[in-house]
Amino acid sequence: MKWMLILILTLLCPCCLGAYFKFTNLECKSLDPKFVEFKECHLKLVRRNVVGMNFHLAVKTEKPIDKIEFNLCIFRKSNVYRLFMVNHTLDFCYYMKRPQQYPLFYIFHDSLMSATNANHTCPYQENDIYLRKMTLSEQAVRDLPLPNGEYKLTVSVGAFKFNVSFCVGNMKDQLILYSLALSILLLQDALPLEAKVFKINKMECRTLDPTFALFKTCKVVRKENGRAALYIHITVPNKGPIDDIILSLGIIKVLKNRHFQIVNETMDFCAFMRQRLQSGFMGFLVTPLLKVTNINNSCPLQQQDYIFNGFPIDETTLKEIPVPNGVYMLHVRTSVLKKWRTDVKVYTSRVDNYS
């Protein structure tokens, strides 16, 4: 996939009450003049306190574009911008046929489609692509499942067959791969992120391969004022040593009429047990689980029973996960020997405190 477009948006606190936001800066640069060129790139006042984004992109190829890839990354600022949970890539041609299947991208759909001439399905034969007075509604940005803070959104757009997909870190390091760069700043009043807690609503455990593994225990033990503990016991009868384990984690924010998958990550569990410090966000969640389990050695695993004996959900656990109040589903699947074996869903609510 030959990358042709990057959008970089920086915003403060898109979900706090009483906030405001607006574009303050737009920079465009062609990194491959033989493929694409900017004819226009500027911000324009649409109405009081509302600024629209405008650009005119000249595509210098006569071949219809029928393979387009979008990559969306969200960075959160903590001294510097660091990748924050979201790193999603999609087939844009498929997306344009079924946009509502991608709720995170669909947040921006109406704003984008109403402002561009590239508002149809593939193939794209236009030599001139316009964006005119694009603004983001306050409600659209508030739907982003993010806590208070300052963020940068990067959107990379690729065309044709050059299969590269990653988030933009340092623009100067990516000049060979990209042909367009935009820098957009959105401002909002930011409120400090306060410590919050989780309340467990329910937990569901399911065996995907009963011949391989069975759940003997799957329960939530309720404690005072909404605190809880999770108990899981999985038995793997008559199996040899296990040295191939993949964990998949999804975190989904549940709203009335849509679901947002804000985390979709996998981790090589055996590699994690060998070198825990290089495991990133998944390791941050898995490490506390190891304190209440009999899985305390590196691969290969040889026991027949795997027990999580009362993982506490209280003020001391998971409070650092930076998500706003709301209802969430944590979805954990386990692959052993290259086949999905177990499926666990934990439904939880993020609240200010226990009461």
C-alpha positions as CSV (number, residue, x, y, z in Angstrom):
1,M,0.0,0.0,0.0
2,K,1.6,3.3,-1.1
3,W,0.8,5.9,1.6
4,M,-0.5,9.2,0.2
5,L,-2.1,11.1,3.1
6,I,-1.6,11.8,6.8
7,L,-4.0,13.7,9.0
8,I,-2.7,14.8,12.4
9,L,-5.2,16.2,14.8
10,T,-4.3,17.4,18.3
11,L,-7.2,17.9,20.8
12,L,-7.7,18.6,24.4
13,C,-10.3,16.7,26.5
14,P,-12.9,15.7,23.9
15,C,-15.3,14.2,26.5
16,C,-15.4,16.7,29.3
17,L,-18.5,18.8,29.9
18,G,-18.5,22.5,29.0
19,A,-15.6,22.0,26.6
20,Y,-15.0,23.7,23.3
21,F,-12.8,22.9,20.3
22,K,-11.7,24.4,17.0
23,F,-9.1,24.0,14.4
24,T,-6.2,26.4,14.9
25,N,-3.5,25.3,12.5
26,L,-3.3,23.4,9.2
27,E,-0.1,22.4,7.5
28,C,0.1,20.5,4.2
29,K,3.2,19.1,2.5
30,S,3.6,16.9,-0.5
31,L,6.2,14.2,0.0
32,D,5.8,12.7,-3.4
33,P,5.1,15.4,-6.0
34,K,5.0,12.9,-8.8
35,F,2.0,11.2,-7.2
36,V,0.1,14.0,-5.4
37,E,0.3,17.8,-5.1
38,F,-1.5,20.4,-3.0
39,K,-3.2,23.2,-4.8
40,E,-4.8,24.6,-1.7
41,C,-4.5,24.1,2.1
42,H,-6.0,26.5,4.6
43,L,-8.4,27.0,7.4
44,K,-11.4,29.4,7.0
45,L,-13.8,30.9,9.5
46,V,-17.3,29.3,8.8
47,R,-19.1,31.2,11.5
48,R,-18.3,32.7,14.9
49,N,-15.9,30.3,16.8
50,V,-16.2,27.7,14.1
51,V,-13.3,27.1,11.7
52,G,-13.5,24.8,8.7
53,M,-10.7,22.8,7.1
54,N,-10.1,23.1,3.4
55,F,-7.7,21.5,0.9
56,H,-7.5,20.7,-2.8
57,L,-5.5,17.6,-3.6
58,A,-4.3,17.0,-7.2
59,V,-3.8,13.2,-7.8
60,K,-1.3,12.7,-10.7
61,T,-2.3,9.2,-11.9
62,E,-4.8,8.2,-14.5
63,K,-5.3,4.8,-13.0
64,P,-8.6,4.4,-11.0
65,I,-7.8,3.9,-7.3
66,D,-9.6,0.8,-6.0
67,K,-7.4,-0.2,-3.1
68,I,-7.3,2.3,-0.2
69,E,-6.3,1.7,3.4
70,F,-7.0,3.9,6.4
71,N,-5.0,3.8,9.6
72,L,-6.3,5.7,12.7
73,C,-4.1,6.2,15.8
74,I,-4.8,8.1,18.9
75,F,-1.9,9.5,21.0
76,R,-2.2,11.0,24.5
77,K,0.1,13.7,25.7
78,S,2.2,13.0,28.8
79,N,5.2,15.3,28.3
80,V,5.4,13.9,24.8
81,Y,2.7,12.2,22.7
82,R,2.4,8.4,23.3
83,L,0.3,5.9,21.5
84,F,-2.9,5.5,23.5
85,M,-4.9,2.3,23.0
86,V,-6.2,2.9,19.5
87,N,-4.3,1.7,16.4
88,H,-7.0,0.7,13.9
89,T,-6.5,-0.1,10.2
90,L,-9.3,-0.7,7.7
91,D,-10.0,-1.3,4.0
92,F,-11.5,2.1,3.0
93,C,-13.3,0.7,0.0
94,Y,-15.0,-1.9,2.1
95,Y,-15.8,0.8,4.7
96,M,-17.5,3.0,2.2
97,K,-19.9,0.1,1.4
98,R,-20.7,-0.6,5.1
99,P,-19.6,2.4,7.2
100,Q,-21.7,1.6,10.2
101,Q,-19.7,-1.6,10.8
102,Y,-16.8,0.7,12.0
103,P,-18.2,2.8,14.8
104,L,-14.9,4.5,15.7
105,F,-14.4,5.8,12.2
106,Y,-18.1,6.4,11.8
107,I,-17.9,9.2,14.4
108,F,-16.3,11.4,11.6
109,H,-18.3,10.0,8.7
110,D,-21.0,12.6,8.3
111,S,-18.6,15.5,8.7
112,L,-16.2,14.1,6.1
113,M,-18.8,13.0,3.5
114,S,-20.6,16.3,3.5
115,A,-17.4,18.2,2.9
116,T,-15.7,16.2,0.2
117,N,-16.3,15.1,-3.4
118,A,-14.7,11.7,-2.5
119,N,-18.0,10.7,-0.9
120,H,-18.7,7.6,-3.0
121,T,-17.6,4.0,-3.1
122,C,-14.5,2.8,-5.0
123,P,-13.0,3.1,-7.5
124,Y,-11.9,6.8,-7.3
125,Q,-11.2,8.3,-10.7
126,E,-11.0,12.0,-9.6
127,N,-7.8,13.8,-10.4
128,D,-8.9,16.6,-8.0
129,I,-10.1,15.8,-4.5
130,Y,-11.6,18.6,-2.4
131,L,-12.4,19.1,1.2
132,R,-14.5,22.2,1.8
133,K,-15.3,23.8,5.2
134,M,-15.1,20.5,7.1
135,T,-16.0,21.0,10.8
136,L,-16.5,18.4,13.5
137,S,-19.7,18.6,15.5
138,E,-19.2,18.8,19.3
139,Q,-21.3,15.7,19.8
140,A,-19.2,13.7,17.3
141,V,-16.0,14.5,19.2
142,R,-17.6,13.9,22.6
143,D,-18.5,10.3,21.4
144,L,-14.8,9.4,21.4
145,P,-14.3,7.1,24.4
146,L,-11.4,9.0,25.9
147,P,-10.8,10.6,29.3
148,N,-9.8,14.2,29.8
149,G,-6.5,15.2,28.4
150,E,-4.7,16.3,25.3
151,Y,-4.7,14.1,22.3
152,K,-3.3,13.7,18.8
153,L,-5.2,11.8,16.1
154,T,-3.3,10.6,13.1
155,V,-5.0,9.3,10.0
156,S,-2.8,7.7,7.4
157,V,-4.2,7.0,3.9
158,G,-2.6,4.6,1.5
159,A,-3.3,3.6,-2.1
160,F,-2.3,0.8,-4.4
161,K,-0.2,-2.2,-3.3
162,F,2.5,-1.3,-0.9
163,N,1.7,-3.1,2.3
164,V,2.9,-0.9,5.2
165,S,0.7,0.0,8.1
166,F,1.8,1.8,11.3
167,C,1.2,4.9,13.4
168,V,3.1,8.1,12.7
169,G,5.6,8.9,15.4
170,N,8.1,11.3,14.1
171,M,7.1,12.9,10.7
172,K,10.8,13.4,9.7
173,D,11.4,9.7,9.9
174,Q,8.6,8.9,7.5
175,L,9.3,11.1,4.4
176,I,9.9,8.1,2.1
177,L,6.5,6.5,2.7
178,Y,4.2,9.5,2.8
179,S,3.2,12.0,0.3
180,L,1.0,14.4,2.3
181,A,1.0,15.7,5.8
182,L,-1.6,17.8,7.6
183,S,-1.3,19.2,11.1
184,I,-4.6,20.2,12.8
185,L,-5.0,21.6,16.3
186,L,-8.3,21.4,18.3
187,L,-8.6,23.1,21.7
188,Q,-10.9,22.4,24.6
189,D,-11.1,23.3,28.2
190,A,-9.4,20.4,30.0
191,L,-10.3,19.1,33.5
192,P,-7.9,16.9,35.5
193,L,-8.4,13.2,35.3
194,E,-9.5,12.0,38.7
195,A,-9.1,8.5,40.2
196,K,-12.1,6.4,39.4
197,V,-13.1,2.8,40.1
198,F,-14.8,-0.2,38.4
199,K,-17.9,-2.1,39.4
200,I,-18.4,-5.6,38.0
201,N,-21.8,-6.2,36.5
202,K,-21.3,-9.8,35.4
203,M,-18.8,-12.3,34.0
204,E,-19.4,-14.9,31.3
205,C,-17.0,-17.8,30.5
206,R,-17.2,-20.0,27.4
207,T,-15.2,-22.9,26.2
208,L,-14.6,-22.8,22.4
209,D,-13.1,-26.3,22.3
210,P,-14.6,-28.6,25.0
211,T,-12.2,-31.4,24.0
212,F,-9.3,-29.2,25.1
213,A,-10.4,-27.1,28.1
214,L,-13.4,-26.8,30.5
215,F,-14.4,-24.2,33.0
216,K,-15.0,-25.6,36.5
217,T,-15.4,-22.2,38.1
218,C,-16.5,-18.8,36.6
219,K,-18.0,-16.5,39.2
220,V,-18.1,-13.0,40.7
221,V,-18.0,-12.7,44.4
222,R,-19.7,-9.5,45.5
223,K,-18.3,-7.5,48.4
224,E,-19.2,-4.3,50.2
225,N,-20.4,-1.2,48.2
226,G,-19.8,-2.6,44.8
227,R,-16.4,-4.1,45.2
228,A,-15.9,-7.7,43.9
229,A,-13.5,-10.5,43.3
230,L,-13.2,-12.7,40.1
231,Y,-12.7,-16.5,40.4
232,I,-11.9,-18.7,37.4
233,H,-10.8,-22.3,37.3
234,I,-9.9,-23.9,33.9
235,T,-9.0,-27.6,33.6
236,V,-7.0,-28.9,30.6
237,P,-7.1,-32.7,30.9
238,N,-4.6,-35.1,29.5
239,K,-2.5,-32.5,27.6
240,G,1.2,-32.3,27.1
241,P,3.4,-29.2,27.8
242,I,2.0,-26.0,26.3
243,D,4.4,-23.6,24.7
244,D,2.2,-21.6,22.3
245,I,-0.3,-19.2,24.0
246,I,-1.8,-16.1,22.5
247,L,-4.0,-13.7,24.5
248,S,-6.4,-11.4,22.7
249,L,-7.9,-8.4,24.6
250,G,-10.8,-6.2,23.5
251,I,-12.1,-3.3,25.5
252,I,-15.5,-2.1,24.2
253,K,-17.4,0.9,25.4
254,V,-21.2,0.1,25.4
255,L,-23.6,3.0,24.5
256,K,-27.3,2.8,23.9
257,N,-27.1,2.6,20.1
258,R,-23.5,1.7,19.4
259,H,-20.4,0.0,20.6
260,F,-16.9,1.4,20.4
261,Q,-13.9,-1.0,20.4
262,I,-11.2,1.2,21.9
263,V,-8.7,-1.6,22.4
264,N,-7.9,-4.6,20.2
265,E,-4.6,-6.1,21.1
266,T,-2.9,-9.5,21.2
267,M,0.0,-10.7,23.2
268,D,2.4,-13.7,23.0
269,F,2.0,-14.9,26.6
270,C,5.1,-17.1,26.6
271,A,7.2,-14.2,25.4
272,F,5.6,-12.0,28.0
273,M,6.5,-14.5,30.8
274,R,10.2,-14.4,29.6
275,Q,10.4,-10.6,29.4
276,R,7.6,-8.8,31.1
277,L,8.9,-5.3,30.8
278,Q,8.4,-5.2,27.0
279,S,4.7,-6.1,26.9
280,G,3.1,-2.6,26.9
281,F,-0.6,-2.1,27.6
282,M,-1.4,-5.8,27.7
283,G,1.3,-6.5,30.2
284,F,-0.1,-3.6,32.4
285,L,-3.4,-5.6,32.7
286,V,-1.9,-9.1,32.8
287,T,0.7,-8.5,35.5
288,P,-1.8,-8.0,38.4
289,L,-3.5,-11.3,37.4
290,L,-0.3,-13.3,38.0
291,K,-0.5,-12.4,41.7
292,V,-3.6,-14.5,42.2
293,T,-2.9,-17.4,39.8
294,N,-0.9,-20.7,39.9
295,I,0.6,-19.7,36.5
296,N,4.0,-18.5,37.9
297,N,6.5,-20.0,35.6
298,S,7.6,-19.5,32.0
299,C,6.5,-21.7,29.1
300,P,6.1,-24.6,28.6
301,L,3.1,-24.9,31.0
302,Q,2.5,-28.4,32.2
303,Q,-0.2,-28.3,34.8
304,Q,-3.8,-29.5,34.1
305,D,-5.5,-26.9,36.3
306,Y,-5.2,-23.1,35.8
307,I,-6.7,-21.1,38.7
308,F,-7.3,-17.4,39.2
309,N,-8.2,-17.3,42.8
310,G,-10.1,-14.0,43.7
311,F,-8.7,-11.2,41.5
312,P,-9.9,-8.1,43.4
313,I,-11.8,-5.3,41.8
314,D,-11.5,-2.4,44.2
315,E,-9.6,0.9,44.7
316,T,-6.2,-0.7,44.4
317,T,-6.7,-2.4,41.0
318,L,-7.3,-1.2,37.4
319,K,-7.8,2.4,38.5
320,E,-5.0,3.6,36.2
321,I,-6.9,2.5,33.1
322,P,-7.5,5.9,31.5
323,V,-11.2,5.6,30.4
324,P,-14.1,7.9,31.3
325,N,-17.2,6.8,33.2
326,G,-19.5,4.5,31.4
327,V,-20.3,0.8,30.7
328,Y,-17.6,-1.4,29.2
329,M,-17.0,-5.0,28.2
330,L,-13.6,-6.6,28.6
331,H,-13.3,-9.5,26.1
332,V,-10.4,-11.9,26.6
333,R,-9.8,-14.9,24.3
334,T,-7.0,-17.5,24.6
335,S,-5.4,-19.3,21.7
336,V,-3.4,-22.4,22.5
337,L,-1.4,-24.3,19.8
338,K,-2.9,-22.0,17.1
339,K,-6.5,-22.5,17.9
340,W,-8.9,-20.4,20.0
341,R,-9.8,-22.3,23.2
342,T,-11.5,-20.0,25.7
343,D,-13.6,-16.9,25.7
344,V,-14.2,-14.6,28.8
345,K,-16.4,-11.5,28.9
346,V,-16.4,-9.2,31.9
347,Y,-19.1,-6.5,31.9
348,T,-18.2,-3.5,34.1
349,S,-19.1,0.1,34.9
350,R,-16.6,2.9,35.4
351,V,-17.8,5.1,38.2
352,D,-16.4,7.9,40.5
353,N,-16.4,5.9,43.7
354,Y,-17.9,3.0,45.6
355,S,-21.0,3.7,47.5
